Protein backbone atom coordinates (compact mmCIF):
# COMPACT_ATOMS: atom_id res chain seq x y z
CA UNK A 1 0.00 0.00 0.00
CA UNK A 2 1.48 3.37 -1.02
CA UNK A 3 0.54 5.98 1.57
CA UNK A 4 2.91 8.70 0.38
CA UNK A 5 1.64 12.17 -0.24
CA UNK A 6 1.32 13.28 -3.86
CA UNK A 7 4.44 15.39 -3.46
CA UNK A 8 6.46 12.42 -2.31
CA UNK A 9 5.28 10.25 -5.18
CA UNK A 10 6.24 12.99 -7.64
CA UNK A 11 9.72 13.30 -6.11
CA UNK A 12 8.99 16.63 -4.47
CA UNK A 13 9.02 17.80 -0.86
CA UNK A 14 6.37 16.25 1.40
CA UNK A 15 3.48 18.50 2.18
CA UNK A 16 3.10 19.30 5.87
CA UNK A 17 -0.68 19.34 5.97
CA UNK A 18 -2.57 17.03 3.62
CA UNK A 19 -6.04 18.03 2.63
CA UNK A 20 -8.58 15.78 4.32
CA UNK A 21 -8.12 12.15 5.38
CA UNK A 22 -5.49 10.26 3.47
CA UNK A 23 -6.48 7.31 1.34
CA UNK A 24 -3.99 5.24 -0.63
CA UNK A 25 -4.43 6.06 -4.30
CA UNK A 26 -1.59 3.97 -5.67
CA UNK A 27 -2.44 0.42 -4.64
CA UNK A 28 -0.49 -2.40 -6.34
CA UNK A 29 -2.27 -5.03 -8.39
CA UNK A 30 -5.55 -3.14 -8.34
CA UNK A 31 -6.63 -4.46 -4.92
CA UNK A 32 -8.48 -1.25 -4.15
CA UNK A 33 -7.41 -1.43 -0.49
CA UNK A 34 -7.81 1.76 1.51
CA UNK A 35 -6.42 2.56 4.98
CA UNK A 36 -9.96 2.60 6.38
CA UNK A 37 -10.37 -1.02 5.25
CA UNK A 38 -7.75 -2.18 7.76
CA UNK A 39 -9.02 -3.66 11.05
CA UNK A 40 -6.14 -2.12 13.05
CA UNK A 41 -5.28 1.51 13.54
CA UNK A 42 -2.80 2.84 10.96
CA UNK A 43 -0.84 6.04 11.50
CA UNK A 44 1.84 7.09 9.00
CA UNK A 45 4.26 9.98 9.43
CA UNK A 46 6.46 11.41 6.67
CA UNK A 47 10.20 12.12 6.75
CA UNK A 48 9.59 15.17 8.97
CA UNK A 49 7.45 13.27 11.48
CA UNK A 50 4.18 14.84 10.33
CA UNK A 51 1.12 12.59 10.16
CA UNK A 52 0.03 11.94 6.57
CA UNK A 53 -2.29 8.97 7.14
CA UNK A 54 -4.73 8.38 9.99
CA UNK A 55 -7.35 5.73 9.32
CA UNK A 56 -10.76 5.15 10.87
CA UNK A 57 -9.53 2.42 13.23
CA UNK A 58 -6.85 4.77 14.59
CA UNK A 59 -9.55 7.36 15.17
CA UNK A 60 -11.56 4.84 17.21
CA UNK A 61 -8.58 3.78 19.28
CA UNK A 62 -7.34 7.30 20.05
CA UNK A 63 -10.70 9.15 20.07
CA UNK A 64 -9.19 11.70 17.64
CA UNK A 65 -10.64 12.62 14.28
CA UNK A 66 -8.43 12.51 11.16
CA UNK A 67 -8.76 16.29 10.90
CA UNK A 68 -7.22 16.66 14.38
CA UNK A 69 -4.32 14.37 13.51
CA UNK A 70 -3.29 15.04 9.92
CA UNK A 71 -0.38 17.42 9.45
CA UNK A 72 0.60 17.42 13.13
CA UNK A 73 3.80 15.90 14.60
CA UNK A 74 3.25 12.24 15.40
CA UNK A 75 4.54 12.61 18.96
CA UNK A 76 1.72 15.10 19.59
CA UNK A 77 -0.95 12.99 17.92
CA UNK A 78 0.21 9.87 19.79
CA UNK A 79 1.72 11.03 23.10
CA UNK A 80 2.51 7.46 24.08
CA UNK A 81 4.11 6.41 27.37
CA UNK A 82 5.35 3.03 28.49
CA UNK A 83 4.04 1.38 31.65
CA UNK A 84 6.85 3.06 33.65
CA UNK A 85 5.74 6.55 32.58
CA UNK A 86 8.53 7.18 30.05
CA UNK A 87 7.77 9.01 26.82
CA UNK A 88 7.91 6.37 24.07
CA UNK A 89 9.07 8.67 21.27
CA UNK A 90 11.89 10.04 23.42
CA UNK A 91 13.04 6.51 24.27
CA UNK A 92 12.79 5.03 20.76
CA UNK A 93 13.78 8.15 18.74
CA UNK A 94 12.84 6.68 15.33
CA UNK A 95 14.24 9.58 13.29
CA UNK A 96 17.50 10.11 15.18
CA UNK A 97 18.36 6.68 16.53
CA UNK A 98 20.50 3.91 15.12
CA UNK A 99 20.23 3.72 11.34
CA UNK A 100 20.20 -0.09 11.35
CA UNK A 101 16.83 -0.33 13.12
CA UNK A 102 13.81 -1.41 11.09
CA UNK A 103 11.06 -0.85 13.65
CA UNK A 104 9.66 -1.62 17.08
CA UNK A 105 7.97 -4.91 18.10
CA UNK A 106 4.46 -4.84 19.51
CA UNK A 107 4.20 -3.76 23.12
CA UNK A 108 1.71 -2.30 25.59
CA UNK A 109 1.74 1.50 25.78
CA UNK A 110 -0.51 4.11 27.34
CA UNK A 111 -2.45 6.93 25.71
CA UNK A 112 -3.47 10.02 27.68
CA UNK A 113 -5.99 9.06 30.33
CA UNK A 114 -4.29 5.73 30.94
CA UNK A 115 -5.90 3.81 28.08
CA UNK A 116 -3.73 0.83 27.16
CA UNK A 117 -3.03 0.05 23.50
CA UNK A 118 -0.83 -2.39 21.59
CA UNK A 119 1.64 -0.51 19.41
CA UNK A 120 4.16 -1.64 16.81
CA UNK A 121 6.16 0.47 14.38
CA UNK A 122 7.99 0.05 11.09
CA UNK A 123 10.77 2.37 9.91
CA UNK A 124 10.73 2.72 6.12
CA UNK A 125 14.12 3.79 4.72
CA UNK A 126 14.93 4.53 1.05
CA UNK A 127 17.99 2.26 1.40
CA UNK A 128 19.55 0.26 4.26
CA UNK A 129 20.92 2.53 7.03
CA UNK A 130 19.37 5.53 5.26
CA UNK A 131 17.21 8.14 7.00
CA UNK A 132 13.66 7.26 7.97
CA UNK A 133 11.50 8.10 4.98
CA UNK A 134 8.20 7.06 6.58
CA UNK A 135 7.19 5.91 10.03
CA UNK A 136 4.33 3.39 10.00
CA UNK A 137 2.60 2.77 13.33
CA UNK A 138 -0.02 0.09 14.02
CA UNK A 139 -2.47 0.47 16.91
CA UNK A 140 -4.75 -2.13 18.48
CA UNK A 141 -7.00 -2.06 21.51
CA UNK A 142 -6.22 -4.49 24.30
CA UNK A 143 -9.81 -5.58 25.01
CA UNK A 144 -9.55 -8.91 23.15
CA UNK A 145 -6.25 -9.78 24.80
CA UNK A 146 -7.61 -8.86 28.23
CA UNK A 147 -10.65 -11.07 27.66
CA UNK A 148 -8.33 -13.95 26.80
CA UNK A 149 -6.20 -13.27 29.87
CA UNK A 150 -9.29 -13.17 32.09
CA UNK A 151 -10.51 -16.42 30.57
CA UNK A 152 -7.17 -18.07 31.28
CA UNK A 153 -7.17 -16.72 34.83
CA UNK A 154 -10.69 -18.06 35.38
CA UNK A 155 -9.64 -21.44 34.00
CA UNK A 156 -6.68 -21.63 36.38
CA UNK A 157 -8.86 -20.60 39.34
CA UNK A 158 -11.53 -23.15 38.40
CA UNK A 159 -9.00 -25.95 38.01
CA UNK A 160 -7.33 -25.10 41.31
CA UNK A 161 -10.70 -25.12 43.08
CA UNK A 162 -11.87 -28.36 41.50
CA UNK A 163 -8.59 -30.15 42.17
CA UNK A 164 -8.32 -29.06 45.79
CA UNK A 165 -11.33 -31.02 47.05
CA UNK A 166 -10.55 -34.50 45.64
CA UNK A 167 -6.83 -34.20 46.30
CA UNK A 168 -7.50 -33.20 49.91
CA UNK A 169 -9.75 -36.25 50.25
CA UNK A 170 -7.19 -38.57 48.66
CA UNK A 171 -4.40 -37.24 50.86
CA UNK A 172 -6.51 -37.40 54.01
CA UNK A 173 -7.74 -40.96 53.56
CA UNK A 174 -4.38 -42.38 52.43
CA UNK A 175 -2.55 -40.70 55.32
CA UNK A 176 -5.13 -42.02 57.77
CA UNK A 177 -4.91 -45.55 56.39
CA UNK A 178 -1.13 -45.56 56.47
CA UNK A 179 -0.99 -44.26 60.05
CA UNK A 180 -3.83 -46.33 61.55
CA UNK A 181 -4.29 -49.31 59.27
CA UNK A 182 -4.78 -51.83 62.12
CA UNK A 183 -7.51 -49.80 63.79
CA UNK A 184 -9.99 -50.03 60.91
CA UNK A 185 -12.22 -52.89 59.91
CA UNK A 186 -12.16 -54.30 56.40
CA UNK A 187 -15.46 -52.55 55.59
CA UNK A 188 -14.07 -49.20 56.75
CA UNK A 189 -10.91 -49.70 54.70
CA UNK A 190 -12.98 -50.59 51.64
CA UNK A 191 -15.12 -47.46 52.04
CA UNK A 192 -12.05 -45.25 52.30
CA UNK A 193 -10.38 -46.86 49.29
CA UNK A 194 -13.58 -46.56 47.23
CA UNK A 195 -13.69 -42.85 48.09
CA UNK A 196 -10.04 -42.44 47.06
CA UNK A 197 -10.75 -44.30 43.81
CA UNK A 198 -13.76 -42.07 43.01
CA UNK A 199 -11.79 -38.90 43.74
CA UNK A 200 -8.91 -40.11 41.58
CA UNK A 201 -11.40 -40.63 38.73
CA UNK A 202 -12.66 -37.08 39.29
CA UNK A 203 -9.13 -35.69 38.98
CA UNK A 204 -8.58 -37.76 35.82
CA UNK A 205 -11.79 -36.39 34.27
CA UNK A 206 -10.75 -32.82 35.04
CA UNK A 207 -7.32 -33.32 33.47
CA UNK A 208 -9.01 -34.83 30.39
CA UNK A 209 -11.26 -31.77 30.17
CA UNK A 210 -8.26 -29.45 30.34
CA UNK A 211 -6.48 -31.34 27.57
CA UNK A 212 -9.61 -31.24 25.43
CA UNK A 213 -9.97 -27.48 25.94
CA UNK A 214 -6.34 -26.92 24.99
CA UNK A 215 -6.78 -28.96 21.81
CA UNK A 216 -10.08 -27.30 20.90
CA UNK A 217 -8.66 -23.79 21.40
CA UNK A 218 -5.59 -24.58 19.30
CA UNK A 219 -7.52 -26.44 16.59
CA UNK A 220 -5.63 -29.67 17.35
CA UNK A 221 -8.50 -31.86 18.56
CA UNK A 222 -7.91 -35.16 16.77
CA UNK A 223 -10.88 -37.12 15.44
CA UNK A 224 -10.35 -40.83 14.71
CA UNK A 225 -13.32 -41.84 12.59
CA UNK A 226 -14.61 -45.37 12.32
CA UNK A 227 -18.04 -46.92 11.78
CA UNK A 228 -20.30 -46.14 14.74
CA UNK A 229 -23.78 -47.28 15.77
CA UNK A 230 -25.34 -44.18 17.33
CA UNK A 231 -28.45 -46.03 18.51
CA UNK A 232 -26.32 -48.59 20.36
CA UNK A 233 -24.24 -45.82 21.95
CA UNK A 234 -27.38 -44.08 23.25
CA UNK A 235 -28.71 -47.37 24.63
CA UNK A 236 -25.40 -48.05 26.39
CA UNK A 237 -25.45 -44.69 28.17
CA UNK A 238 -29.06 -45.15 29.29
CA UNK A 239 -28.28 -48.61 30.68
CA UNK A 240 -25.37 -47.14 32.65
CA UNK A 241 -27.66 -44.58 34.31
CA UNK A 242 -30.24 -47.25 35.11
CA UNK A 243 -27.52 -49.46 36.59
CA UNK A 244 -26.46 -46.49 38.74
CA UNK A 245 -29.93 -46.35 40.29
CA UNK A 246 -32.01 -44.18 37.97
CA UNK A 247 -35.64 -45.21 37.40
CA UNK A 248 -35.93 -46.92 33.97
CA UNK A 249 -39.36 -45.32 33.49
CA UNK A 250 -37.72 -41.89 33.50
CA UNK A 251 -36.16 -42.49 30.07
CA UNK A 252 -37.82 -42.61 26.66
CA UNK A 253 -35.83 -43.55 23.54
CA UNK A 254 -37.05 -42.99 20.00
CA UNK A 255 -35.03 -44.34 17.07
CA UNK A 256 -36.07 -43.57 13.50
CA UNK A 257 -34.65 -46.17 11.18
CA UNK A 258 -32.96 -46.71 8.84
CA UNK A 259 -30.08 -44.54 10.09
CA UNK A 260 -27.28 -43.61 7.68
CA UNK A 261 -23.91 -45.33 8.12
CA UNK A 262 -22.07 -42.97 10.47
CA UNK A 263 -18.30 -42.56 10.63
CA UNK A 264 -17.28 -40.78 13.84
CA UNK A 265 -14.94 -40.99 16.81
CA UNK A 266 -16.80 -43.27 19.27
CA UNK A 267 -14.82 -42.09 22.31
CA UNK A 268 -15.47 -38.42 21.56
CA UNK A 269 -19.17 -39.01 20.81
CA UNK A 270 -19.41 -40.92 24.09
CA UNK A 271 -18.21 -37.71 25.79
CA UNK A 272 -20.95 -35.75 24.06
CA UNK A 273 -23.71 -38.22 24.89
CA UNK A 274 -22.51 -38.66 28.45
CA UNK A 275 -22.38 -34.93 29.10
CA UNK A 276 -25.79 -34.15 27.61
CA UNK A 277 -27.48 -37.05 29.39
CA UNK A 278 -25.78 -36.23 32.70
CA UNK A 279 -26.98 -32.62 32.42
CA UNK A 280 -30.54 -33.79 31.79
CA UNK A 281 -30.44 -36.21 34.74
CA UNK A 282 -28.89 -33.76 37.19
CA UNK A 283 -30.56 -30.52 36.20
CA UNK A 284 -33.72 -31.58 34.38
CA UNK A 285 -36.95 -32.98 35.71
CA UNK A 286 -39.57 -35.50 34.65
CA UNK A 287 -39.10 -37.72 31.62
CA UNK A 288 -35.86 -37.53 29.66
CA UNK A 289 -36.33 -38.19 25.96
CA UNK A 290 -33.55 -39.17 23.57
CA UNK A 291 -34.25 -39.25 19.85
CA UNK A 292 -31.95 -40.51 17.09
CA UNK A 293 -33.08 -39.69 13.56
CA UNK A 294 -31.70 -39.31 10.03
CA UNK A 295 -31.11 -35.64 9.25
CA UNK A 296 -29.55 -33.23 6.84
CA UNK A 297 -26.62 -31.04 7.86
CA UNK A 298 -26.57 -27.29 7.23
CA UNK A 299 -24.74 -27.94 3.96
CA UNK A 300 -27.42 -30.43 2.87
CA UNK A 301 -25.34 -33.56 3.40
CA UNK A 302 -26.74 -36.76 4.87
CA UNK A 303 -26.28 -37.13 8.61
CA UNK A 304 -27.63 -38.24 11.98
CA UNK A 305 -29.30 -36.05 14.60
CA UNK A 306 -29.52 -36.76 18.33
CA UNK A 307 -31.90 -34.85 20.58
CA UNK A 308 -31.83 -34.89 24.40
CA UNK A 309 -34.75 -33.17 26.15
CA UNK A 310 -36.29 -33.06 29.60
CA UNK A 311 -39.33 -31.63 31.36
CA UNK A 312 -37.54 -29.35 33.81
CA UNK A 313 -37.61 -25.54 34.04
CA UNK A 314 -35.40 -25.22 30.95
CA UNK A 315 -32.80 -22.59 30.19
CA UNK A 316 -33.80 -18.90 30.26
CA UNK A 317 -34.01 -17.36 26.83
CA UNK A 318 -31.43 -14.71 27.68
CA UNK A 319 -28.90 -17.39 28.70
CA UNK A 320 -29.13 -19.62 25.63
CA UNK A 321 -26.46 -17.71 23.74
CA UNK A 322 -23.98 -18.39 26.56
CA UNK A 323 -24.69 -22.09 27.14
CA UNK A 324 -21.73 -23.32 25.09
CA UNK A 325 -19.22 -20.82 26.47
CA UNK A 326 -16.64 -21.60 29.12
CA UNK A 327 -17.74 -21.68 32.75
CA UNK A 328 -21.46 -21.41 32.02
CA UNK A 329 -23.34 -22.99 34.91
CA UNK A 330 -26.69 -21.25 34.73
CA UNK A 331 -28.00 -20.50 38.21
CA UNK A 332 -26.62 -23.72 39.65
CA UNK A 333 -23.36 -24.19 41.48
CA UNK A 334 -21.01 -27.11 41.13
CA UNK A 335 -18.99 -28.50 38.27
CA UNK A 336 -16.42 -26.72 36.16
CA UNK A 337 -18.81 -25.24 33.60
CA UNK A 338 -16.57 -26.64 30.84
CA UNK A 339 -18.61 -29.64 29.71
CA UNK A 340 -20.86 -27.99 27.14
CA UNK A 341 -17.94 -25.97 25.76
CA UNK A 342 -16.13 -29.27 25.11
CA UNK A 343 -19.30 -30.83 23.66
CA UNK A 344 -19.59 -28.02 21.12
CA UNK A 345 -15.90 -28.33 20.22
CA UNK A 346 -16.20 -32.09 19.63
CA UNK A 347 -19.34 -31.77 17.51
CA UNK A 348 -17.83 -29.00 15.38
CA UNK A 349 -14.58 -30.97 14.99
CA UNK A 350 -16.74 -33.67 13.37
CA UNK A 351 -18.15 -31.06 10.99
CA UNK A 352 -21.49 -31.02 12.82
CA UNK A 353 -23.61 -28.47 14.63
CA UNK A 354 -25.26 -28.30 18.05
CA UNK A 355 -28.15 -26.12 19.24
CA UNK A 356 -30.05 -25.55 22.45
CA UNK A 357 -33.71 -24.65 22.79
CA UNK A 358 -36.88 -25.39 24.69
CA UNK A 359 -38.59 -28.76 24.42
CA UNK A 360 -42.32 -29.20 23.82
CA UNK A 361 -42.63 -30.06 27.53
CA UNK A 362 -40.93 -26.79 28.52
CA UNK A 363 -37.54 -28.17 29.53
CA UNK A 364 -34.14 -27.87 27.89
CA UNK A 365 -33.55 -29.48 24.52
CA UNK A 366 -30.10 -30.11 23.05
CA UNK A 367 -29.80 -31.30 19.46
CA UNK A 368 -26.62 -32.12 17.60
CA UNK A 369 -26.26 -33.23 14.00
CA UNK A 370 -23.27 -35.09 12.57
CA UNK A 371 -22.51 -35.65 8.89
CA UNK A 372 -22.00 -39.28 7.87
CA UNK A 373 -18.27 -38.54 7.62
CA UNK A 374 -17.52 -41.32 5.14
CA UNK A 375 -13.75 -41.40 4.40
CA UNK A 376 -12.79 -40.18 0.94
CA UNK A 377 -11.43 -43.58 -0.12
CA UNK A 378 -14.89 -45.11 0.49
CA UNK A 379 -16.98 -42.30 -0.93
C-alpha positions in Angstrom: 0.0 0.0 0.0 1.5 3.4 -1.0 0.5 6.0 1.6 2.9 8.7 0.4 1.6 12.2 -0.2 1.3 13.3 -3.9 4.4 15.4 -3.5 6.5 12.4 -2.3 5.3 10.2 -5.2 6.2 13.0 -7.6 9.7 13.3 -6.1 9.0 16.6 -4.5 9.0 17.8 -0.9 6.4 16.2 1.4 3.5 18.5 2.2 3.1 19.3 5.9 -0.7 19.3 6.0 -2.6 17.0 3.6 -6.0 18.0 2.6 -8.6 15.8 4.3 -8.1 12.2 5.4 -5.5 10.3 3.5 -6.5 7.3 1.3 -4.0 5.2 -0.6 -4.4 6.1 -4.3 -1.6 4.0 -5.7 -2.4 0.4 -4.6 -0.5 -2.4 -6.3 -2.3 -5.0 -8.4 -5.6 -3.1 -8.3 -6.6 -4.5 -4.9 -8.5 -1.3 -4.2 -7.4 -1.4 -0.5 -7.8 1.8 1.5 -6.4 2.6 5.0 -10.0 2.6 6.4 -10.4 -1.0 5.3 -7.8 -2.2 7.8 -9.0 -3.7 11.1 -6.1 -2.1 13.0 -5.3 1.5 13.5 -2.8 2.8 11.0 -0.8 6.0 11.5 1.8 7.1 9.0 4.3 10.0 9.4 6.5 11.4 6.7 10.2 12.1 6.7 9.6 15.2 9.0 7.5 13.3 11.5 4.2 14.8 10.3 1.1 12.6 10.2 0.0 11.9 6.6 -2.3 9.0 7.1 -4.7 8.4 10.0 -7.3 5.7 9.3 -10.8 5.1 10.9 -9.5 2.4 13.2 -6.8 4.8 14.6 -9.5 7.4 15.2 -11.6 4.8 17.2 -8.6 3.8 19.3 -7.3 7.3 20.0 -10.7 9.1 20.1 -9.2 11.7 17.6 -10.6 12.6 14.3 -8.4 12.5 11.2 -8.8 16.3 10.9 -7.2 16.7 14.4 -4.3 14.4 13.5 -3.3 15.0 9.9 -0.4 17.4 9.4 0.6 17.4 13.1 3.8 15.9 14.6 3.2 12.2 15.4 4.5 12.6 19.0 1.7 15.1 19.6 -1.0 13.0 17.9 0.2 9.9 19.8 1.7 11.0 23.1 2.5 7.5 24.1 4.1 6.4 27.4 5.3 3.0 28.5 4.0 1.4 31.7 6.8 3.1 33.6 5.7 6.5 32.6 8.5 7.2 30.0 7.8 9.0 26.8 7.9 6.4 24.1 9.1 8.7 21.3 11.9 10.0 23.4 13.0 6.5 24.3 12.8 5.0 20.8 13.8 8.1 18.7 12.8 6.7 15.3 14.2 9.6 13.3 17.5 10.1 15.2 18.4 6.7 16.5 20.5 3.9 15.1 20.2 3.7 11.3 20.2 -0.1 11.3 16.8 -0.3 13.1 13.8 -1.4 11.1 11.1 -0.8 13.7 9.7 -1.6 17.1 8.0 -4.9 18.1 4.5 -4.8 19.5 4.2 -3.8 23.1 1.7 -2.3 25.6 1.7 1.5 25.8 -0.5 4.1 27.3 -2.4 6.9 25.7 -3.5 10.0 27.7 -6.0 9.1 30.3 -4.3 5.7 30.9 -5.9 3.8 28.1 -3.7 0.8 27.2 -3.0 0.0 23.5 -0.8 -2.4 21.6 1.6 -0.5 19.4 4.2 -1.6 16.8 6.2 0.5 14.4 8.0 0.1 11.1 10.8 2.4 9.9 10.7 2.7 6.1 14.1 3.8 4.7 14.9 4.5 1.0 18.0 2.3 1.4 19.6 0.3 4.3 20.9 2.5 7.0 19.4 5.5 5.3 17.2 8.1 7.0 13.7 7.3 8.0 11.5 8.1 5.0 8.2 7.1 6.6 7.2 5.9 10.0 4.3 3.4 10.0 2.6 2.8 13.3 0.0 0.1 14.0 -2.5 0.5 16.9 -4.8 -2.1 18.5 -7.0 -2.1 21.5 -6.2 -4.5 24.3 -9.8 -5.6 25.0 -9.6 -8.9 23.1 -6.2 -9.8 24.8 -7.6 -8.9 28.2 -10.7 -11.1 27.7 -8.3 -13.9 26.8 -6.2 -13.3 29.9 -9.3 -13.2 32.1 -10.5 -16.4 30.6 -7.2 -18.1 31.3 -7.2 -16.7 34.8 -10.7 -18.1 35.4 -9.6 -21.4 34.0 -6.7 -21.6 36.4 -8.9 -20.6 39.3 -11.5 -23.1 38.4 -9.0 -25.9 38.0 -7.3 -25.1 41.3 -10.7 -25.1 43.1 -11.9 -28.4 41.5 -8.6 -30.1 42.2 -8.3 -29.1 45.8 -11.3 -31.0 47.1 -10.5 -34.5 45.6 -6.8 -34.2 46.3 -7.5 -33.2 49.9 -9.7 -36.2 50.3 -7.2 -38.6 48.7 -4.4 -37.2 50.9 -6.5 -37.4 54.0 -7.7 -41.0 53.6 -4.4 -42.4 52.4 -2.6 -40.7 55.3 -5.1 -42.0 57.8 -4.9 -45.6 56.4 -1.1 -45.6 56.5 -1.0 -44.3 60.0 -3.8 -46.3 61.6 -4.3 -49.3 59.3 -4.8 -51.8 62.1 -7.5 -49.8 63.8 -10.0 -50.0 60.9 -12.2 -52.9 59.9 -12.2 -54.3 56.4 -15.5 -52.5 55.6 -14.1 -49.2 56.8 -10.9 -49.7 54.7 -13.0 -50.6 51.6 -15.1 -47.5 52.0 -12.0 -45.2 52.3 -10.4 -46.9 49.3 -13.6 -46.6 47.2 -13.7 -42.8 48.1 -10.0 -42.4 47.1 -10.7 -44.3 43.8 -13.8 -42.1 43.0 -11.8 -38.9 43.7 -8.9 -40.1 41.6 -11.4 -40.6 38.7 -12.7 -37.1 39.3 -9.1 -35.7 39.0 -8.6 -37.8 35.8 -11.8 -36.4 34.3 -10.7 -32.8 35.0 -7.3 -33.3 33.5 -9.0 -34.8 30.4 -11.3 -31.8 30.2 -8.3 -29.4 30.3 -6.5 -31.3 27.6 -9.6 -31.2 25.4 -10.0 -27.5 25.9 -6.3 -26.9 25.0 -6.8 -29.0 21.8 -10.1 -27.3 20.9 -8.7 -23.8 21.4 -5.6 -24.6 19.3 -7.5 -26.4 16.6 -5.6 -29.7 17.4 -8.5 -31.9 18.6 -7.9 -35.2 16.8 -10.9 -37.1 15.4 -10.4 -40.8 14.7 -13.3 -41.8 12.6 -14.6 -45.4 12.3 -18.0 -46.9 11.8 -20.3 -46.1 14.7 -23.8 -47.3 15.8 -25.3 -44.2 17.3 -28.5 -46.0 18.5 -26.3 -48.6 20.4 -24.2 -45.8 21.9 -27.4 -44.1 23.2 -28.7 -47.4 24.6 -25.4 -48.0 26.4 -25.5 -44.7 28.2 -29.1 -45.2 29.3 -28.3 -48.6 30.7 -25.4 -47.1 32.7 -27.7 -44.6 34.3 -30.2 -47.2 35.1 -27.5 -49.5 36.6 -26.5 -46.5 38.7 -29.9 -46.3 40.3 -32.0 -44.2 38.0 -35.6 -45.2 37.4 -35.9 -46.9 34.0 -39.4 -45.3 33.5 -37.7 -41.9 33.5 -36.2 -42.5 30.1 -37.8 -42.6 26.7 -35.8 -43.5 23.5 -37.1 -43.0 20.0 -35.0 -44.3 17.1 -36.1 -43.6 13.5 -34.6 -46.2 11.2 -33.0 -46.7 8.8 -30.1 -44.5 10.1 -27.3 -43.6 7.7 -23.9 -45.3 8.1 -22.1 -43.0 10.5 -18.3 -42.6 10.6 -17.3 -40.8 13.8 -14.9 -41.0 16.8 -16.8 -43.3 19.3 -14.8 -42.1 22.3 -15.5 -38.4 21.6 -19.2 -39.0 20.8 -19.4 -40.9 24.1 -18.2 -37.7 25.8 -20.9 -35.7 24.1 -23.7 -38.2 24.9 -22.5 -38.7 28.5 -22.4 -34.9 29.1 -25.8 -34.2 27.6 -27.5 -37.1 29.4 -25.8 -36.2 32.7 -27.0 -32.6 32.4 -30.5 -33.8 31.8 -30.4 -36.2 34.7 -28.9 -33.8 37.2 -30.6 -30.5 36.2 -33.7 -31.6 34.4 -37.0 -33.0 35.7 -39.6 -35.5 34.7 -39.1 -37.7 31.6 -35.9 -37.5 29.7 -36.3 -38.2 26.0 -33.5 -39.2 23.6 -34.2 -39.2 19.9 -32.0 -40.5 17.1 -33.1 -39.7 13.6 -31.7 -39.3 10.0 -31.1 -35.6 9.3 -29.5 -33.2 6.8 -26.6 -31.0 7.9 -26.6 -27.3 7.2 -24.7 -27.9 4.0 -27.4 -30.4 2.9 -25.3 -33.6 3.4 -26.7 -36.8 4.9 -26.3 -37.1 8.6 -27.6 -38.2 12.0 -29.3 -36.1 14.6 -29.5 -36.8 18.3 -31.9 -34.9 20.6 -31.8 -34.9 24.4 -34.7 -33.2 26.1 -36.3 -33.1 29.6 -39.3 -31.6 31.4 -37.5 -29.3 33.8 -37.6 -25.5 34.0 -35.4 -25.2 31.0 -32.8 -22.6 30.2 -33.8 -18.9 30.3 -34.0 -17.4 26.8 -31.4 -14.7 27.7 -28.9 -17.4 28.7 -29.1 -19.6 25.6 -26.5 -17.7 23.7 -24.0 -18.4 26.6 -24.7 -22.1 27.1 -21.7 -23.3 25.1 -19.2 -20.8 26.5 -16.6 -21.6 29.1 -17.7 -21.7 32.7 -21.5 -21.4 32.0 -23.3 -23.0 34.9 -26.7 -21.2 34.7 -28.0 -20.5 38.2 -26.6 -23.7 39.6 -23.4 -24.2 41.5 -21.0 -27.1 41.1 -19.0 -28.5 38.3 -16.4 -26.7 36.2 -18.8 -25.2 33.6 -16.6 -26.6 30.8 -18.6 -29.6 29.7 -20.9 -28.0 27.1 -17.9 -26.0 25.8 -16.1 -29.3 25.1 -19.3 -30.8 23.7 -19.6 -28.0 21.1 -15.9 -28.3 20.2 -16.2 -32.1 19.6 -19.3 -31.8 17.5 -17.8 -29.0 15.4 -14.6 -31.0 15.0 -16.7 -33.7 13.4 -18.1 -31.1 11.0 -21.5 -31.0 12.8 -23.6 -28.5 14.6 -25.3 -28.3 18.0 -28.1 -26.1 19.2 -30.1 -25.5 22.5 -33.7 -24.6 22.8 -36.9 -25.4 24.7 -38.6 -28.8 24.4 -42.3 -29.2 23.8 -42.6 -30.1 27.5 -40.9 -26.8 28.5 -37.5 -28.2 29.5 -34.1 -27.9 27.9 -33.6 -29.5 24.5 -30.1 -30.1 23.0 -29.8 -31.3 19.5 -26.6 -32.1 17.6 -26.3 -33.2 14.0 -23.3 -35.1 12.6 -22.5 -35.7 8.9 -22.0 -39.3 7.9 -18.3 -38.5 7.6 -17.5 -41.3 5.1 -13.7 -41.4 4.4 -12.8 -40.2 0.9 -11.4 -43.6 -0.1 -14.9 -45.1 0.5 -17.0 -42.3 -0.9 
